[in-house]
């Protein structure tokens, strides 16, 4: 299976599983603690949220932002996000994040539990896109699970990218990209791309704040 087919299956998983998307937030206190950590992050101005899901993070971003543009590829999770979000400063957009290019620049680009779903071969292009979306002085803020998260996944071998198998309540199963980034290695990779980055670990997860290279190109 190549990356395109794997990503198509990943999108299908999130569309089919939209109703169960919020379950981990109810079951895991660590996730709720991460949600609360948003208050301590340098989120400001006009915010672009990538892979917003059902809006768990969107509502918290809206409390701190002038505006939020929240993007996701799955209409089913966006419908839940719209229902959850009462703020008039939030705009939702359905788009494939591997094809969509932001039409303007933002003060903050935020993504939670999205970086781990990007095939490694596409990471440099993704970070170029993020850099091109940031206004001068802007920051990228990202949250994800680290290597400890592998203990909770059914990891598959011999795939085009690091892959996990997920199952839904109806018995259907889907392969998704799942990269368990090490904070130190991720810091080194971003530094090599010209970013200034600080990553801290929180109960097996990590929170990163990064500033792009001075000169950037979209990719």
N, C-alpha and C positions, 0 to 999 in steps of 0.2 A: 504494500500500500504506500503510495507516494504522499507527500505532504498535502497536496490539494484534496485528495480523497479523504485523508485523515481529518482535515479541517472541516470538510463537508459533514462528516459523521459527527464531529464535535458540535457543529451548529445544530444538527438534528437532535442531538442529546439535550441541549438546552431548550430547544423548542418543545420537545416532548415532555421534558421534566420540569417545566415552568412551575407547576403547582407545588412541587416538592423543593423548589429552589431555596426557600427560606428555612427549611428544616434544620440545617446545621447551626444556624444562628440561635435557634431555640434550644438546641441540645448541648452546645459547647460554650461554656462561660468564657473561654479564651477569646472567642470571636466577639462576644459582647464587649469584652475589655478593649479589643482593638477598635471597635466602633467608637467607644468613648475616647480613644486616643486622638481622634480627629481634632478635638478641641485644642490640643497642644501642638498642632502642625501649622506651618506657615501658609495656610490657605487664604487667598485674598483675591479681590478683584473679579475679573471674568474667568470662570473656571470651565475647562473642558474635561468631562469625565468619560473615559473610555471603558467599554464593557460594563455598563452601569447595572446590568441585571435587573432585579426587581426594585431597585431604588433604596436598598438598605443604607448605602453610603450617601446617596443623592440628597436625602432629606437633611443630613448633617452638613453636607457641603453648602447647601442653600442657606443655612443659618449663618454662614461666615462669608459668603460670596456676594458680589454685586449681581452676578448672573451665573447660571449653570447651563451648559449645553451637554446633555447626557446622551451618549451614543451606545447602541447595542445592535447586534445583527438579528436578534430573535424578537419578532413581534409579540410573542406570547409573554415574555418577561417584561417587555416595555409596557404592555397593557396593565400589568400588576404595578409597575413603577409609577405610572400615571395615576392610578387609583390611590397609591400611598402618598403621593406628593401633592400637597395643597399650595405650595409656594408659586406665586405668579412669576418669579424670576427664573424658573426652570423651563427649559425647552428640550423635548425629547426628539431623538432622531434615529430612525432605523437605517443602518448602513453596515456593510461588511468592512470591518476595520483593516483588512488586508488590501482593500481596494480604495477606500475612502480617503480623501485628502482634506484636511480642515481648510475652509475657505478664508479664514482669518486667523489672527494670533490671539493668544490668551495669556493671562497672568499666571495661571496655574493649570497644569495638566495632571490629572489624578487618575489612577487606576488601581483597583484592589482585586487581587486574585485573578489577574489577567496575564501578567508577565509569564507565569508558569504554563500558560496555554499557547505560547508562541513557539513554533519550531525554531531550534537554534539557528538554522540557516537564515531565518528571516529577522533575527534580532537586530543586526546592524541597520537594516532598512527601516525597521520599526523605530529605533532610537533616532534616526535621521528625521523621520516624520514628526516625532515628538518635539525635537529641537526646532523644526521649522514652524511648529504650531505655537511656540512660546514667544511672547513679546519680550523686548529687552528687559533684563532683570527678572524674568519669569523663572519658575521652578517646576520641575516634575516631581510629584510625590507618589510613591507606590508602596503597596502593602501586599505581601504574599506569604505562603508557607515555605519553609526551608526544608532541608533534608529529613528532618524528623517526620514530615508529612507522609513520607513514603510508607511508613508503618501502617497507615490507614487506607492505602490504595492497593489495588490489584495490578501490579506493574507487569507489563508485557515486554518480552524480549523480541529482538529481530524485527523492529519496526523502523520506518524511515526517520522517526524522531522519538524521543522519550515518550512513552505511551502508557496510559492506564485504562483499565476496563471498568466502566461504570454500569450499574444495573438499576432499572427503575422498578417501581412497585408492580407493574404489570408483567414483569419477567423479561422485558426487552433489555438488550445490552448494547452498549456503544463504546467505541474506542475514542479516547480524547488525548490530545497532547497534554503531557504533565511533566514539566521540568522542575526538579527540586533544586532550586538555586542555592548555592552556598554563598553566604554574605560576602566573604572575603574574595572569592573568585568573581562574583558579580561586580564588586567594587573594582577589581583589577581590570575586568573587561570594559567597564564603562570609562575608567581612567584612560585605557588604551584608545578609546574612541574620542577622547578629548573632553569628557564630562568631569565636572567636579562633583563628588558624591559622598554622602554620609549615610551609612546603613547601620541600624541598630537592631538587635534581636530582641524579641518579646515573646516569651513562652513558646519557643519553637517556630515562631513566625518572624518576619522582619519588616521594618519600616524604613524606606529610603527617601531621601531628599536629594535631588540632583539639579545642577545647573549646567546648561549645554555649553558646547564649545563656542568660542567667540564668533567663528565663521561656520555657518551650517548650510547644508543643501538638503532639499527634500529627496526622499528615496523610498 
